[in-house]
Every structure is written in C-alpha cells, then in structure tokens.
Amino acid sequence: FPVTIEYENEQRMFVKLDETYDESGNHFVDFDERLQLREVILGVKCSLPIERVRKLVEREVPPVKVIKAGMALRTFRVIEDRKQRP
C-alpha cells in the first residue's frame, strides 16, 4: 500500500515479502501499474555518468526524469546540479 511522506514529497510502498523476489538476500518487486519509476536522483558523490543512467531509462513510459544532486552554496541543502541538465 502506498504511503505519502509529505515533507520529502515522495511516496513509499510497503509490500509483503512473499510478493517479492530474492536476489542475493535483497528483496525486489517489479514495476507495474502500482509502482512506476518517475525520477532518478544521482547523489553528489555518485560517479556514474548521468548520460549513462539516462540511456538506461530512456524507453520507460512515462518518461523518467534523471537529475544529479549538487550542494547549495549559501545554505545547507542538496539541490539539482543545473550543469547536468539535458
């Protein structure tokens, strides 16, 4: 069932373990009408090239937004690194 975490502007979905598949001790659930990938945020220290990630998700419907996080200069916040926009 989806749960909205309002202060983070995100939703989390809790599923029963018997609805998942196990891979090396980690539990996964497939994307479907209940769970759709909408956005990928690469962390400040992520070394993966943003274009590589965009290529991996380019065929998703609806389109997936991929952004790179950056640090705000005047406040203690994580923001979008605008240099990495398409």
C-alpha positions in Angstrom: 0.0 0.0 0.0 1.4 3.5 -0.9 2.2 5.9 2.0 2.9 9.5 1.2 5.9 11.1 3.1 4.9 14.7 2.7 8.0 16.5 4.0 10.1 14.6 1.4 7.5 14.9 -1.4 7.7 11.2 -2.1 5.6 8.1 -1.7 6.8 4.8 -0.3 5.1 1.4 -1.0 5.1 -1.4 1.5 4.8 -4.9 0.1 4.7 -8.4 1.7 7.9 -10.3 1.3 6.0 -13.2 -0.4 5.2 -10.7 -3.2 8.9 -10.1 -3.9 11.8 -12.0 -5.4 15.0 -12.5 -3.7 18.4 -11.8 -5.2 21.5 -12.3 -3.0 19.5 -11.6 0.1 17.8 -8.4 -1.2 14.1 -8.3 -1.9 12.8 -6.7 -5.1 9.4 -6.1 -6.7 8.7 -5.5 -10.4 7.4 -2.2 -11.7 3.8 -2.3 -12.6 0.7 -0.1 -12.6 1.0 0.2 -8.8 4.8 1.1 -8.9 6.2 3.3 -11.6 9.7 4.8 -11.8 9.3 8.6 -12.2 12.6 10.1 -11.2 16.2 9.1 -10.5 18.4 11.4 -8.4 22.1 10.7 -8.6 23.8 11.7 -5.3 26.6 14.3 -5.0 29.3 11.6 -4.7 27.8 9.3 -7.4 30.5 8.6 -10.1 28.1 7.1 -12.7 27.9 9.4 -15.7 24.4 11.0 -15.8 24.1 10.2 -19.6 24.6 6.5 -18.9 21.7 6.5 -16.5 19.5 8.5 -18.8 20.2 5.9 -21.5 19.2 3.1 -19.2 15.7 4.6 -18.6 15.1 6.3 -21.9 12.5 3.7 -23.0 10.4 3.9 -19.9 6.8 5.1 -20.2 6.1 7.6 -18.7 9.5 9.2 -19.2 11.8 9.1 -16.2 13.5 12.3 -15.1 17.2 11.9 -14.2 19.0 14.6 -12.3 22.3 15.0 -10.5 22.3 16.4 -6.9 24.5 19.3 -6.0 25.2 21.3 -2.9 23.7 24.8 -2.4 26.3 27.5 -2.0 24.6 29.6 0.7 22.5 27.1 2.6 22.9 23.5 4.0 20.8 21.9 1.3 21.1 19.4 -1.5 19.8 20.9 -4.8 19.8 19.9 -8.5 23.2 20.4 -10.3 21.9 22.6 -13.2 25.1 21.9 -15.2 23.9 18.3 -15.6 20.6 19.2 -17.3 19.9 17.8 -20.7 
